Amino acid sequence: MTVESSKPSAAEPADDYLERRTLRRGSAGWLLLTGLGVAYVVSGDYSGWNFGLAEGGFGGLAIAMVLMGVMYACMVFSLAELSSVLPTAGGGYGFARRALGPWGGFLTGTAILIEYILAPAAISIFIGDYVESLGLFGLTSGWPVYLACFVVFIGIHLWGVGEALRFSFVVTGIAVTALLIFAVGAFMDFDASGLNDIPVDADAFGANSWLPMGLLGIWAAFPFGMWFFLGVEGVPLAAEETKEPARTLPRAIRWSMAILVVLALLTFFASAGARGANAIQDAGNPLVEALQPGGKATTLSRIVNYAGLAGLVASFFSLIYAGSRQLFALSRAGYLPRFLSLTSSRKAPYLGLLVPGAIGFALAAATGDGARMLNVAVFGATISYALMSLSHIVLRRREPGLERPYRTPGGVLTSSVALVLACAALVATFLVDVTAALIALAVYVVAIAYFGLYSRKHLVARAPEEEFAALAAAEAELERN
């Protein structure tokens, strides 16, 4: 590895580099971070997961949801340990950098960045669809709505991280409350016979009423089972803006995951049982569909419809935050152009917000294909999950004496389960949307070429992730001598 010493220049003295790339410390406690973890995901409860019913039926999606829930639970317990050891804004990239070297760090960070740039772009399209369906302001879904989403919500992030997280917390609270109200109303009409009413594909191996698409349908439903949890791994990206990160981050990650498991179970069973799995498998708004027998709107369905918009806003808003912090960390360490990590007087990474926002808006306006962009995001996510889980295993093996304020229950066994399931989910993305997987691979190849030919020779030794790695190398050298 070649790490640039970052010698001072007339334009940028040595002691000024990190000062111009500093986030606001101590802005978030465990409660705001728990809200952030839920906000990343909550829109997935309102839409998207139900398309997995068309891939695997109720039984197939149920098994996929459980397996993906196990994957996320094992992974977040591993991330809780890693974030207590390396509390930097790099999150998963920082963990992989310490465990797998600069190549591992870059590959992980790039995969996370793909997820956090594509997902907000997709969600802006879904917000446009909601605005149009609700008849708000007489607007129709299109680029003006997408532009308004990026301008307004990036503007709040530029105002300050504390204000941004509090806004996200309030909107997420509205969306979660509505999910609980929905579950109560839907369970009043629950009918177990509706769970397995999707027609059986007689040619599929192992097909029956619970697995109408056969055993392969379980695997094909993996990406949709992920939608109940996709994004929760972004909590450690707030490390440098957190009070007592070694203690706060593990607590917030665990609570976020616990809340998401409860919401996933309630949403899944209540939706399918109230209206039938067949009726909601292709619905763009499955919760509203579940509450409208015969297509007639009710007071409760209208409430849930508006809350669905709140859920989309919460996830859009929080994913914008996650993407900016991942870009900030990679840029500050020299993996991406350094100017992208400059921060404003309010300690916000303004280019880290504006550049991904501009890319996301351009993709949304040019394609209008939210489903495909989410599939690309899922592909990036599964790569990062595998590499982060591997990082936990490597650090446990290679640095057993490393101080760990929090230790993962089950240790390496837990992260090994996450690794295996993440690899299975990665392969499953090809079963759902080969084009999306190939698009993600193409972006990945371009990024790898940039790193291999240029940025790996220009890393910044003073960046926190690089300093951690340098200290670890020095300690290893002393032990050998």
WOKA-V35587 format. One record per run of one state. SS is the DSSP state (hx for helix, st for strand, lp for the rest). FROM is the first residue (numbers start at 1). TO is the last residue. If there is no record, write none. Layout:
SS,FROM,TO  SS,FROM,TO
This chain:
lp,1,2  st,3,4  lp,5,13  hx,14,16  lp,17,18  hx,19,21  lp,22,27  st,28,28  lp,29,29  hx,30,41  lp,42,42  hx,43,46  lp,47,48  hx,49,85  lp,86,91  hx,92,134  lp,135,135  hx,136,138  lp,139,142  hx,143,159  lp,160,160  hx,161,187  lp,188,191  hx,192,196  lp,197,215  hx,216,220  lp,221,221  hx,222,228  lp,229,231  hx,232,241  st,242,242  lp,243,244  hx,245,275  lp,276,276  hx,277,280  lp,281,285  hx,286,290  lp,291,292  hx,293,295  lp,296,298  hx,299,332  lp,333,337  hx,338,341  lp,342,349  hx,350,367  lp,368,369  hx,370,398  lp,399,411  hx,412,432  lp,433,433  hx,434,453  lp,454,454  hx,455,457  lp,458,458  st,459,460  lp,461,463  hx,464,480  lp,481,481
